[in-house]
Amino acid sequence: MSDKPKSRDTLRGGETMIAIGLFMVVMAVPVLFGTIYAENFRAQVVNVVSGLVILAIGAGYVLRGWIVRKRSL
């Protein structure tokens, strides 16, 4: 295993992933909130499923970015 220092690009990449993930998490909240105002059951199901998918992807980006950032320090 090499002991060379990590580049600043790795740190910046991790921070970018965290920012994108937080943006996706924030955007998932209105989608999930829109479920209340959906007129029929199909629209509610679509809102819940898409909101949860966006939320999961965003949380995955935040987690991956946090791991990359910690490893680069």
ROMAR-162829 format. One record per residue: residue number from 1; z, x, y of N, C-alpha, C in turn. Coordinates in pm, 1 decimal. Last residue first. Layout:
<sites>
seq:NUM | n.z:Z | n.x:X | n.y:Y | ca.z:Z | ca.x:X | ca.y:Y | c.z:Z | c.x:X | c.y:Y
...
</sites>
This chain:
<sites>
seq:73 | n.z:347.3 | n.x:-843.9 | n.y:1290.7 | ca.z:446.6 | ca.x:-781.5 | ca.y:1379.3 | c.z:508.9 | c.x:-658.9 | c.y:1317.9
seq:72 | n.z:190.6 | n.x:-963.9 | n.y:1106.1 | ca.z:126.5 | ca.x:-866.7 | ca.y:1194.0 | c.z:224.6 | c.x:-798.8 | c.y:1287.7
seq:71 | n.z:342.5 | n.x:-1147.8 | n.y:972.2 | ca.z:299.1 | ca.x:-1029.5 | ca.y:898.3 | c.z:241.4 | c.x:-922.9 | c.y:990.2
seq:70 | n.z:372.8 | n.x:-1344.2 | n.y:1169.2 | ca.z:490.5 | ca.x:-1269.5 | ca.y:1121.8 | c.z:450.3 | c.x:-1142.2 | c.y:1049.3
seq:69 | n.z:104.9 | n.x:-1435.5 | n.y:1188.7 | ca.z:171.5 | ca.x:-1374.7 | ca.y:1304.6 | c.z:292.3 | c.x:-1291.3 | c.y:1261.4
seq:68 | n.z:64.7 | n.x:-1546.3 | n.y:935.9 | ca.z:-19.7 | ca.x:-1435.2 | ca.y:981.0 | c.z:48.8 | c.x:-1361.6 | c.y:1096.9
seq:67 | n.z:258.5 | n.x:-1751.5 | n.y:945.2 | ca.z:267.0 | ca.x:-1646.2 | ca.y:843.2 | c.z:186.5 | c.x:-1524.5 | c.y:886.7
seq:66 | n.z:162.3 | n.x:-1904.4 | n.y:1156.5 | ca.z:297.1 | ca.x:-1847.5 | ca.y:1165.3 | c.z:312.3 | c.x:-1732.4 | c.y:1065.1
seq:65 | n.z:-84.0 | n.x:-1983.6 | n.y:1055.9 | ca.z:-77.4 | ca.x:-1900.3 | ca.y:1175.4 | c.z:56.7 | c.x:-1833.3 | c.y:1190.4
seq:64 | n.z:3.1 | n.x:-2145.2 | n.y:842.6 | ca.z:-75.9 | ca.x:-2025.4 | ca.y:815.9 | c.z:-72.8 | c.x:-1929.9 | c.y:935.5
seq:63 | n.z:139.3 | n.x:-2347.6 | n.y:989.1 | ca.z:208.0 | ca.x:-2267.3 | ca.y:888.3 | c.z:133.6 | c.x:-2137.2 | c.y:860.1
seq:62 | n.z:-69.1 | n.x:-2449.3 | n.y:1148.3 | ca.z:52.7 | ca.x:-2394.7 | ca.y:1210.3 | c.z:124.9 | c.x:-2303.0 | c.y:1111.6
seq:61 | n.z:-249.7 | n.x:-2534.8 | n.y:950.6 | ca.z:-288.2 | ca.x:-2431.3 | ca.y:1045.7 | c.z:-165.7 | c.x:-2368.0 | c.y:1110.2
seq:60 | n.z:-91.7 | n.x:-2733.2 | n.y:828.5 | ca.z:-136.5 | ca.x:-2617.5 | ca.y:751.7 | c.z:-179.0 | c.x:-2502.6 | c.y:841.4
seq:59 | n.z:-68.9 | n.x:-2916.2 | n.y:1036.5 | ca.z:52.0 | ca.x:-2849.9 | ca.y:987.7 | c.z:17.0 | c.x:-2726.5 | c.y:904.8
seq:58 | n.z:-339.1 | n.x:-2992.8 | n.y:1051.5 | ca.z:-272.8 | ca.x:-2928.0 | ca.y:1164.3 | c.z:-147.7 | c.x:-2853.5 | c.y:1122.0
seq:57 | n.z:-369.4 | n.x:-3113.3 | n.y:801.3 | ca.z:-451.3 | ca.x:-2996.8 | ca.y:836.4 | c.z:-386.9 | c.x:-2920.1 | c.y:951.0
seq:56 | n.z:-183.3 | n.x:-3323.8 | n.y:827.3 | ca.z:-166.9 | ca.x:-3222.9 | ca.y:722.3 | c.z:-247.3 | c.x:-3096.7 | c.y:752.6
seq:55 | n.z:-294.3 | n.x:-3468.9 | n.y:1042.5 | ca.z:-158.8 | ca.x:-3413.8 | ca.y:1051.9 | c.z:-137.5 | c.x:-3303.3 | c.y:948.8
seq:54 | n.z:-537.1 | n.x:-3548.1 | n.y:932.6 | ca.z:-536.0 | ca.x:-3461.6 | ca.y:1051.5 | c.z:-399.9 | c.x:-3394.1 | c.y:1066.2
seq:53 | n.z:-433.5 | n.x:-3708.9 | n.y:725.1 | ca.z:-517.8 | ca.x:-3593.3 | ca.y:693.8 | c.z:-518.8 | c.x:-3496.0 | c.y:811.6
seq:52 | n.z:-297.5 | n.x:-3905.7 | n.y:868.0 | ca.z:-222.0 | ca.x:-3817.7 | ca.y:778.4 | c.z:-302.5 | c.x:-3693.3 | c.y:739.8
seq:51 | n.z:-513.2 | n.x:-4024.7 | n.y:1004.0 | ca.z:-402.1 | ca.x:-3964.0 | ca.y:1077.3 | c.z:-322.4 | c.x:-3868.1 | c.y:991.7
seq:50 | n.z:-665.4 | n.x:-4122.7 | n.y:790.6 | ca.z:-721.1 | ca.x:-4018.1 | ca.y:876.8 | c.z:-611.2 | c.x:-3949.4 | c.y:958.0
seq:49 | n.z:-479.9 | n.x:-4309.9 | n.y:682.2 | ca.z:-532.4 | ca.x:-4199.7 | ca.y:600.9 | c.z:-585.8 | c.x:-4088.3 | c.y:690.0
seq:48 | n.z:-432.9 | n.x:-4481.7 | n.y:901.4 | ca.z:-322.6 | ca.x:-4410.8 | ca.y:836.5 | c.z:-374.3 | c.x:-4290.0 | c.y:759.3
seq:47 | n.z:-693.2 | n.x:-4575.8 | n.y:963.6 | ca.z:-611.8 | ca.x:-4505.8 | ca.y:1063.0 | c.z:-500.9 | c.x:-4424.1 | c.y:997.6
seq:46 | n.z:-767.0 | n.x:-4700.7 | n.y:721.7 | ca.z:-846.4 | ca.x:-4588.6 | ca.y:773.6 | c.z:-764.6 | c.x:-4508.5 | c.y:874.0
seq:45 | n.z:-571.9 | n.x:-4901.8 | n.y:711.0 | ca.z:-577.8 | ca.x:-4800.9 | ca.y:605.4 | c.z:-654.3 | c.x:-4677.6 | c.y:654.0
seq:44 | n.z:-640.3 | n.x:-5049.5 | n.y:938.3 | ca.z:-507.6 | ca.x:-4988.3 | ca.y:927.4 | c.z:-508.2 | c.x:-4876.5 | c.y:823.9
seq:43 | n.z:-894.0 | n.x:-5137.6 | n.y:868.9 | ca.z:-879.1 | ca.x:-5048.9 | ca.y:984.9 | c.z:-742.9 | c.x:-4979.0 | c.y:982.0
seq:42 | n.z:-825.6 | n.x:-5305.1 | n.y:656.7 | ca.z:-909.9 | ca.x:-5187.6 | ca.y:633.7 | c.z:-897.3 | c.x:-5087.9 | c.y:748.5
seq:41 | n.z:-676.7 | n.x:-5509.9 | n.y:781.4 | ca.z:-611.8 | ca.x:-5418.1 | ca.y:688.1 | c.z:-694.0 | c.x:-5291.3 | c.y:665.1
seq:40 | n.z:-749.0 | n.x:-5547.6 | n.y:1134.5 | ca.z:-749.4 | ca.x:-5588.2 | ca.y:994.5 | c.z:-692.9 | c.x:-5476.5 | c.y:905.9
seq:39 | n.z:-686.8 | n.x:-5440.2 | n.y:1388.5 | ca.z:-697.8 | ca.x:-5585.1 | ca.y:1369.1 | c.z:-695.9 | c.x:-5627.7 | c.y:1223.5
seq:38 | n.z:-448.0 | n.x:-5205.0 | n.y:1501.6 | ca.z:-566.0 | ca.x:-5233.6 | ca.y:1419.9 | c.z:-567.6 | c.x:-5381.5 | c.y:1383.6
seq:37 | n.z:-218.1 | n.x:-5134.4 | n.y:1630.0 | ca.z:-310.7 | ca.x:-5221.4 | ca.y:1700.3 | c.z:-437.6 | c.x:-5252.3 | c.y:1623.1
seq:36 | n.z:-89.3 | n.x:-4962.1 | n.y:1455.5 | ca.z:-19.3 | ca.x:-5083.5 | ca.y:1498.2 | c.z:-117.3 | c.x:-5183.4 | c.y:1558.0
seq:35 | n.z:-256.0 | n.x:-4745.1 | n.y:1438.5 | ca.z:-244.6 | ca.x:-4833.8 | ca.y:1322.3 | c.z:-179.5 | c.x:-4965.9 | c.y:1360.2
seq:34 | n.z:-223.8 | n.x:-4583.0 | n.y:1655.3 | ca.z:-328.0 | ca.x:-4684.6 | ca.y:1660.8 | c.z:-326.6 | c.x:-4779.6 | c.y:1542.2
seq:33 | n.z:-45.4 | n.x:-4394.3 | n.y:1566.9 | ca.z:5.8 | ca.x:-4501.2 | ca.y:1652.7 | c.z:-95.3 | c.x:-4615.6 | c.y:1663.3
seq:32 | n.z:-221.2 | n.x:-4225.6 | n.y:1434.7 | ca.z:-121.1 | ca.x:-4298.9 | ca.y:1356.4 | c.z:-62.5 | c.x:-4414.7 | c.y:1436.8
seq:31 | n.z:-359.0 | n.x:-4138.9 | n.y:1660.6 | ca.z:-431.8 | ca.x:-4203.0 | ca.y:1551.3 | c.z:-335.4 | c.x:-4284.2 | c.y:1465.9
seq:30 | n.z:-159.2 | n.x:-4018.1 | n.y:1815.1 | ca.z:-222.5 | ca.x:-4141.9 | ca.y:1861.7 | c.z:-301.5 | c.x:-4214.7 | c.y:1753.0
seq:29 | n.z:-96.1 | n.x:-3799.1 | n.y:1626.7 | ca.z:3.6 | ca.x:-3899.8 | ca.y:1667.2 | c.z:-62.5 | c.x:-4026.1 | c.y:1722.4
seq:28 | n.z:-302.9 | n.x:-3622.6 | n.y:1602.4 | ca.z:-278.8 | ca.x:-3714.0 | ca.y:1490.8 | c.z:-182.2 | c.x:-3825.5 | c.y:1529.7
seq:27 | n.z:-289.7 | n.x:-3461.4 | n.y:1823.9 | ca.z:-396.7 | ca.x:-3561.1 | ca.y:1818.3 | c.z:-378.0 | c.x:-3659.4 | c.y:1702.9
seq:26 | n.z:-75.7 | n.x:-3295.9 | n.y:1754.2 | ca.z:-61.5 | ca.x:-3385.3 | ca.y:1869.4 | c.z:-168.5 | c.x:-3494.2 | c.y:1866.5
seq:25 | n.z:-194.5 | n.x:-3162.2 | n.y:1540.4 | ca.z:-75.2 | ca.x:-3244.0 | ca.y:1517.0 | c.z:-56.7 | c.x:-3343.1 | c.y:1631.0
seq:24 | n.z:-399.0 | n.x:-3026.2 | n.y:1675.7 | ca.z:-432.4 | ca.x:-3127.1 | ca.y:1574.5 | c.z:-314.3 | c.x:-3217.4 | c.y:1543.6
seq:23 | n.z:-246.5 | n.x:-2855.9 | n.y:1839.8 | ca.z:-338.4 | ca.x:-2952.3 | ca.y:1899.2 | c.z:-372.2 | c.x:-3062.8 | c.y:1799.8
seq:22 | n.z:-120.3 | n.x:-2702.3 | n.y:1644.6 | ca.z:-39.6 | ca.x:-2789.8 | ca.y:1730.1 | c.z:-126.2 | c.x:-2895.0 | c.y:1798.6
seq:21 | n.z:-347.8 | n.x:-2569.0 | n.y:1540.5 | ca.z:-267.7 | ca.x:-2657.7 | ca.y:1456.6 | c.z:-182.3 | c.x:-2752.4 | c.y:1538.0
seq:20 | n.z:-426.5 | n.x:-2416.8 | n.y:1760.2 | ca.z:-517.8 | ca.x:-2518.3 | ca.y:1706.0 | c.z:-440.4 | c.x:-2618.4 | c.y:1621.1
seq:19 | n.z:-197.7 | n.x:-2252.0 | n.y:1785.0 | ca.z:-239.3 | ca.x:-2339.1 | ca.y:1894.3 | c.z:-331.7 | c.x:-2450.5 | c.y:1845.6
seq:18 | n.z:-198.4 | n.x:-2117.7 | n.y:1539.3 | ca.z:-84.3 | ca.x:-2200.9 | ca.y:1575.8 | c.z:-123.4 | c.x:-2299.2 | c.y:1685.1
seq:17 | n.z:-438.3 | n.x:-1976.2 | n.y:1562.2 | ca.z:-423.4 | ca.x:-2076.7 | ca.y:1456.8 | c.z:-306.9 | c.x:-2170.4 | c.y:1486.1
seq:16 | n.z:-371.0 | n.x:-1806.1 | n.y:1771.5 | ca.z:-477.8 | ca.x:-1904.8 | ca.y:1789.4 | c.z:-467.3 | c.x:-2014.5 | c.y:1684.2
seq:15 | n.z:-179.4 | n.x:-1647.7 | n.y:1650.8 | ca.z:-140.6 | ca.x:-1732.7 | ca.y:1763.6 | c.z:-245.0 | c.x:-1840.5 | c.y:1790.8
seq:14 | n.z:-339.1 | n.x:-1519.8 | n.y:1459.8 | ca.z:-227.9 | ca.x:-1605.2 | ca.y:1418.1 | c.z:-184.2 | c.x:-1699.0 | c.y:1528.7
seq:13 | n.z:-510.6 | n.x:-1377.0 | n.y:1629.4 | ca.z:-564.2 | ca.x:-1477.1 | ca.y:1537.4 | c.z:-456.6 | c.x:-1573.0 | c.y:1489.0
seq:12 | n.z:-332.9 | n.x:-1199.9 | n.y:1751.0 | ca.z:-400.5 | ca.x:-1299.7 | ca.y:1832.9 | c.z:-459.0 | c.x:-1411.0 | c.y:1746.6
seq:11 | n.z:-267.7 | n.x:-1045.8 | n.y:1527.1 | ca.z:-163.8 | ca.x:-1118.8 | ca.y:1598.6 | c.z:-225.6 | c.x:-1230.8 | c.y:1680.8
seq:10 | n.z:-520.1 | n.x:-940.8 | n.y:1473.2 | ca.z:-450.7 | ca.x:-1019.9 | ca.y:1372.0 | c.z:-341.7 | c.x:-1104.4 | c.y:1436.1
seq:9 | n.z:-572.7 | n.x:-795.7 | n.y:1702.6 | ca.z:-657.4 | ca.x:-909.8 | ca.y:1670.5 | c.z:-592.6 | c.x:-999.6 | c.y:1565.5
seq:8 | n.z:-406.8 | n.x:-583.3 | n.y:1697.5 | ca.z:-370.2 | ca.x:-692.0 | ca.y:1789.0 | c.z:-453.3 | c.x:-815.5 | c.y:1761.6
seq:7 | n.z:-361.7 | n.x:-471.9 | n.y:1356.6 | ca.z:-429.6 | ca.x:-474.7 | ca.y:1485.6 | c.z:-380.7 | c.x:-592.5 | c.y:1569.2
seq:6 | n.z:-86.1 | n.x:-307.1 | n.y:1202.4 | ca.z:-181.0 | ca.x:-417.5 | ca.y:1210.4 | c.z:-243.4 | c.x:-420.2 | c.y:1349.2
seq:5 | n.z:-55.5 | n.x:37.6 | n.y:1109.8 | ca.z:-15.4 | ca.x:-79.0 | ca.y:1188.6 | c.z:-125.4 | c.x:-184.3 | c.y:1192.3
seq:4 | n.z:-43.8 | n.x:152.7 | n.y:770.5 | ca.z:-106.4 | ca.x:153.9 | ca.y:902.2 | c.z:-69.1 | c.x:26.6 | c.y:979.1
seq:3 | n.z:50.3 | n.x:198.5 | n.y:518.5 | ca.z:149.2 | ca.x:173.6 | ca.y:622.4 | c.z:86.5 | c.x:173.0 | c.y:761.3
seq:2 | n.z:-85.6 | n.x:59.1 | n.y:218.3 | ca.z:-95.8 | ca.x:143.0 | ca.y:337.1 | c.z:7.8 | c.x:101.4 | c.y:440.7
seq:1 | n.z:0.0 | n.x:84.2 | n.y:-116.5 | ca.z:0.0 | ca.x:0.0 | ca.y:0.0 | c.z:0.0 | c.x:88.9 | c.y:123.1
</sites>
